[in-house]
Amino acid sequence: MATYEQVIALQQQGHTVSQIADHLRMGRQRVRRLLKGPPERTIHKHPSPKLSP
């Protein structure tokens, strides 16, 4: 969430997507995704191994 807030703050200061990406050392695609909205918290559950009888 901190990264999202940094991206938004830099955009509000007038920085371009490329400038934000360079400053935060991330890809432009990631910056664009973050500018569309905050990342959703997802919990990835790994399936438990099936036990054979």
LOVO-76558 format. One record per residue (C-alpha): residue in three letters; x, y, z. Coordinates in Angstrom, 2 decimals. Layout:
REM residues N
+---------+---------+---------+---------+
| residuo |       x |       y |       z |
+---------+---------+---------+---------+
|     ALA |       X |       Y |       Z |
...
+---------+---------+---------+---------+
END
This chain:
REM residues 53
+---------+---------+---------+---------+
| residuo |       x |       y |       z |
+---------+---------+---------+---------+
|     MET |    0.00 |    0.00 |    0.00 |
|     ALA |    2.94 |    2.32 |    0.65 |
|     THR |    4.08 |    1.99 |   -2.98 |
|     TYR |    0.59 |    2.86 |   -4.21 |
|     GLU |    0.59 |    5.99 |   -2.06 |
|     GLN |    4.02 |    7.01 |   -3.37 |
|     VAL |    2.87 |    6.57 |   -6.97 |
|     ILE |   -0.24 |    8.68 |   -6.38 |
|     ALA |    1.74 |   11.40 |   -4.59 |
|     LEU |    4.27 |   11.63 |   -7.42 |
|     GLN |    1.48 |   11.78 |  -10.02 |
|     GLN |   -0.23 |   14.59 |   -8.11 |
|     GLN |    3.08 |   16.48 |   -8.17 |
|     GLY |    2.96 |   16.33 |  -11.96 |
|     HIS |    5.42 |   13.53 |  -12.69 |
|     THR |    4.96 |   11.31 |  -15.73 |
|     VAL |    4.56 |    7.54 |  -15.61 |
|     SER |    8.14 |    7.14 |  -16.86 |
|     GLN |    9.50 |    9.49 |  -14.22 |
|     ILE |    7.59 |    7.68 |  -11.46 |
|     ALA |    8.81 |    4.30 |  -12.71 |
|     ASP |   12.42 |    5.48 |  -12.81 |
|     HIS |   12.19 |    7.11 |   -9.40 |
|     LEU |   10.64 |    4.07 |   -7.71 |
|     ARG |   12.63 |    1.57 |   -9.80 |
|     MET |    9.65 |   -0.30 |  -11.17 |
|     GLY |    8.15 |   -0.94 |  -14.57 |
|     ARG |    5.86 |    1.53 |  -16.30 |
|     GLN |    3.14 |   -1.14 |  -16.55 |
|     ARG |    3.13 |   -1.54 |  -12.77 |
|     VAL |    2.88 |    2.23 |  -12.33 |
|     ARG |   -0.07 |    2.35 |  -14.74 |
|     ARG |   -1.82 |   -0.46 |  -12.85 |
|     LEU |   -1.33 |    1.35 |   -9.54 |
|     LEU |   -2.68 |    4.58 |  -11.01 |
|     LYS |   -5.93 |    2.77 |  -11.87 |
|     GLY |   -6.56 |    1.99 |   -8.23 |
|     PRO |   -5.12 |    0.47 |   -5.08 |
|     PRO |   -3.92 |   -3.11 |   -5.27 |
|     GLU |   -6.39 |   -5.62 |   -3.95 |
|     ARG |   -5.33 |   -7.79 |   -1.09 |
|     THR |   -5.58 |  -11.38 |   -2.18 |
|     ILE |   -4.77 |  -14.43 |   -0.19 |
|     HIS |   -3.29 |  -17.19 |   -2.25 |
|     LYS |   -4.16 |  -20.52 |   -0.77 |
|     HIS |   -2.15 |  -23.47 |   -1.89 |
|     PRO |   -4.11 |  -26.67 |   -2.24 |
|     SER |   -3.24 |  -29.22 |    0.38 |
|     PRO |   -1.65 |  -32.38 |   -0.94 |
|     LYS |   -4.10 |  -35.20 |   -1.42 |
|     LEU |   -3.44 |  -38.16 |    0.76 |
|     SER |   -3.84 |  -41.52 |   -0.87 |
|     PRO |   -5.55 |  -44.25 |    1.18 |
+---------+---------+---------+---------+
END
